[in-house]
Amino acid sequence: VYNPPQTRLLQKAAADGAQGINGLGMLIWQGAIAFERWTGQLPPVDVMRSAVEAIFAGRK
């Protein structure tokens, strides 16, 4: 799950001292792999991550 970035499960895990991650990385890397397969070019992962983070932060 990438939205919301902090689910109740992740909040509970953090409260119990565990480290959890949301699904944002998976979203980005699925897109990156698709980009490479469709275009034959290496994906601009940093650009993709910045764009996704900007969208979730309410910027465009």
C-alpha positions as protocol buffer text, in pm:
chain_id: "A"
residue {
  index: 1
  type: VAL
  ca { x: 0 y: 0 z: 0 }
}
residue {
  index: 2
  type: TYR
  ca { x: 148 y: 336 z: -96 }
}
residue {
  index: 3
  type: ASN
  ca { x: -147 y: 559 z: -13 }
}
residue {
  index: 4
  type: PRO
  ca { x: -178 y: 642 z: 269 }
}
residue {
  index: 5
  type: PRO
  ca { x: 197 y: 633 z: 326 }
}
residue {
  index: 6
  type: GLN
  ca { x: 146 y: 538 z: 693 }
}
residue {
  index: 7
  type: THR
  ca { x: -120 y: 273 z: 744 }
}
residue {
  index: 8
  type: ARG
  ca { x: -244 y: 165 z: 1085 }
}
residue {
  index: 9
  type: LEU
  ca { x: -33 y: -148 z: 1048 }
}
residue {
  index: 10
  type: LEU
  ca { x: 284 y: 55 z: 986 }
}
residue {
  index: 11
  type: GLN
  ca { x: 199 y: 285 z: 1277 }
}
residue {
  index: 12
  type: LYS
  ca { x: 149 y: -14 z: 1507 }
}
residue {
  index: 13
  type: ALA
  ca { x: 472 y: -173 z: 1388 }
}
residue {
  index: 14
  type: ALA
  ca { x: 664 y: 148 z: 1458 }
}
residue {
  index: 15
  type: ALA
  ca { x: 506 y: 178 z: 1802 }
}
residue {
  index: 16
  type: ASP
  ca { x: 623 y: -176 z: 1875 }
}
residue {
  index: 17
  type: GLY
  ca { x: 977 y: -95 z: 1761 }
}
residue {
  index: 18
  type: ALA
  ca { x: 963 y: -262 z: 1420 }
}
residue {
  index: 19
  type: GLN
  ca { x: 1059 y: -98 z: 1095 }
}
residue {
  index: 20
  type: GLY
  ca { x: 807 y: -118 z: 814 }
}
residue {
  index: 21
  type: ILE
  ca { x: 795 y: 19 z: 463 }
}
residue {
  index: 22
  type: ASN
  ca { x: 504 y: 122 z: 246 }
}
residue {
  index: 23
  type: GLY
  ca { x: 453 y: 19 z: -116 }
}
residue {
  index: 24
  type: LEU
  ca { x: 592 y: 335 z: -275 }
}
residue {
  index: 25
  type: GLY
  ca { x: 918 y: 167 z: -373 }
}
residue {
  index: 26
  type: MET
  ca { x: 732 y: -119 z: -536 }
}
residue {
  index: 27
  type: LEU
  ca { x: 515 y: 126 z: -732 }
}
residue {
  index: 28
  type: ILE
  ca { x: 823 y: 309 z: -860 }
}
residue {
  index: 29
  type: TRP
  ca { x: 1019 y: -5 z: -949 }
}
residue {
  index: 30
  type: GLN
  ca { x: 724 y: -167 z: -1126 }
}
residue {
  index: 31
  type: GLY
  ca { x: 704 y: 145 z: -1340 }
}
residue {
  index: 32
  type: ALA
  ca { x: 1080 y: 142 z: -1394 }
}
residue {
  index: 33
  type: ILE
  ca { x: 1080 y: -218 z: -1512 }
}
residue {
  index: 34
  type: ALA
  ca { x: 787 y: -150 z: -1745 }
}
residue {
  index: 35
  type: PHE
  ca { x: 966 y: 158 z: -1882 }
}
residue {
  index: 36
  type: GLU
  ca { x: 1277 y: -45 z: -1959 }
}
residue {
  index: 37
  type: ARG
  ca { x: 1082 y: -326 z: -2124 }
}
residue {
  index: 38
  type: TRP
  ca { x: 877 y: -91 z: -2340 }
}
residue {
  index: 39
  type: THR
  ca { x: 1157 y: 146 z: -2441 }
}
residue {
  index: 40
  type: GLY
  ca { x: 1473 y: -64 z: -2412 }
}
residue {
  index: 41
  type: GLN
  ca { x: 1629 y: 223 z: -2217 }
}
residue {
  index: 42
  type: LEU
  ca { x: 1735 y: 246 z: -1855 }
}
residue {
  index: 43
  type: PRO
  ca { x: 1463 y: 419 z: -1654 }
}
residue {
  index: 44
  type: PRO
  ca { x: 1528 y: 752 z: -1481 }
}
residue {
  index: 45
  type: VAL
  ca { x: 1441 y: 609 z: -1138 }
}
residue {
  index: 46
  type: ASP
  ca { x: 1545 y: 922 z: -945 }
}
residue {
  index: 47
  type: VAL
  ca { x: 1323 y: 1138 z: -1167 }
}
residue {
  index: 48
  type: MET
  ca { x: 1038 y: 890 z: -1132 }
}
residue {
  index: 49
  type: ARG
  ca { x: 1074 y: 883 z: -752 }
}
residue {
  index: 50
  type: SER
  ca { x: 1080 y: 1264 z: -732 }
}
residue {
  index: 51
  type: ALA
  ca { x: 769 y: 1288 z: -950 }
}
residue {
  index: 52
  type: VAL
  ca { x: 576 y: 1033 z: -742 }
}
residue {
  index: 53
  type: GLU
  ca { x: 681 y: 1199 z: -416 }
}
residue {
  index: 54
  type: ALA
  ca { x: 574 y: 1539 z: -551 }
}
residue {
  index: 55
  type: ILE
  ca { x: 233 y: 1403 z: -649 }
}
residue {
  index: 56
  type: PHE
  ca { x: 178 y: 1252 z: -305 }
}
residue {
  index: 57
  type: ALA
  ca { x: 294 y: 1573 z: -139 }
}
residue {
  index: 58
  type: GLY
  ca { x: 29 y: 1766 z: -334 }
}
residue {
  index: 59
  type: ARG
  ca { x: 270 y: 1929 z: -579 }
}
residue {
  index: 60
  type: LYS
  ca { x: 258 y: 1875 z: -953 }
}
